[in-house]
Amino acid sequence: MNLLDLVGDGLRVFDLGRPLTVGMPQSPNHPAYWHALPRRHGDMVRADGGSAANDMITMGTHVGTHVDALAHVSQDGKLYGGLDAADALQGGRYVELGAHTIEPMVRRGVLLDVPGALGVDRLEPGYEISVSDLTSTVTHQDVTLRSGDVVLIRSGWGQHFDTGDRELFMGQSSGVPGVGEAGATWLAGHGLHAVGADTIAFERLAPGAGHGLLPAHRVLLVESGIYIIETLDLEELARDAVHEFLFVLSPLPLFGATGSPVRPLAVVGS
């Protein structure tokens, strides 16, 4: 069957990306999103009465919904594949493992709705999603994880983004739920292509610790070469119990960058 024959009324598309707005919740470690209109309608009017407005934005590449490139994290001076982090930086750019090397993703996606499996609305601040939680969720949803999949983990914490509670979503003092080192190791053992979550840093942030330690990033990015997608909107998927789907993501080809803003999609038959 021609793929174009499948496009139309027979598909439902879930937008998993967050809107980019000035003042939105984000990691304090990255430059904030800013949007301005240097030219507005009426500032310059053509002879026929036409006018155009234009914009400029500034932001870190790890702000809003984004994907981490393998150049993002090092351990003991080494990047994924044992690449020396100092040698990898060429002319101020990560040529080998930068965001431009992330190929567009059109893959099987799986949602692991952990609070749904545990019978709660969302997980508590600083809760570590255990291997037992992950395996219980897989069993509860009757899904399998396959090599090359993109697995998205819902904690329910994204509800705080929806309500605009910036400080709580950031979780600097309260902590943020997510997987720890053990959970990341379990995920990596399935040979996944990428993982994602509805939180600011994917993994569990302990109360009061901020981003002081990020062992899951080490396990996934440095040791396993698995991309991490953060600040996803997973509420609609969970509400409709959509646990398997076609996952589509294309990063901006930002040459040598450590990450890229993205707008991921989950596509299912209606």
JOZI-V236274 format. One record per backbone hydrogen bond with DSSP energy under -0.5 kcal/mol. NH is the residue of the N-H (numbers start at 1). CO is the residue of the C=O. Records with the same first field share a line. If there is no record, write none. Layout:
NH->CO / CO
//
This chain:
5->2
6->3
7->4
11->8
12->268
14->12 / 266
15->13
16->14 / 264
17->264
21->19
23->33
24->21
30->27
34->58
36->56
38->36
39->54
43->40
44->40
46->50
49->46
52->44
54->39
56->36
58->34
60->31
63->60
66->230
67->260
68->228
69->258
71->97
72->69
75->78
78->75
79->83
80->70
81->222
82->79
83->80
85->77
88->84
89->85 / 86
90->88 / 93
91->89
93->90
94->256
95->88 / 93
98->94
99->257
100->254
101->98
102->99
103->101
105->249
106->104
107->247
109->245
110->150
111->243
112->110 / 152
113->111
114->112 / 154
115->154
117->113
118->114
119->115
120->115
123->155
127->124
129->127 / 178
130->128
134->130
135->131
136->132
137->133
138->134
139->135
140->136
141->137
142->138
143->138
148->191
149->146
150->108
151->149 / 194
152->110 / 150
153->196
154->112 / 152
159->156
160->157
161->158
162->158
163->159
164->161
165->160
166->164
169->165
170->166
171->167
172->167
175->171
176->205
178->127
179->202
180->129
184->180
185->181
186->182
187->183
188->184
189->185
190->187
191->188
192->187
193->149
194->149
195->227
196->151
197->229
198->153
203->201
204->179
205->176
206->204
209->206
210->172 / 206
212->209
218->214
219->215
220->216
221->217
222->217 / 218
223->218
224->219
225->221
226->220
227->193 / 225
228->68
229->195
230->66
231->199
232->197
233->16
234->232
238->234
239->235
240->236
241->238
242->237
243->241
245->109
246->267
247->107 / 245
248->265
249->105
252->261
254->252
255->253
257->254
260->67
262->65
265->248
266->14
267->246
268->12
270->10
//
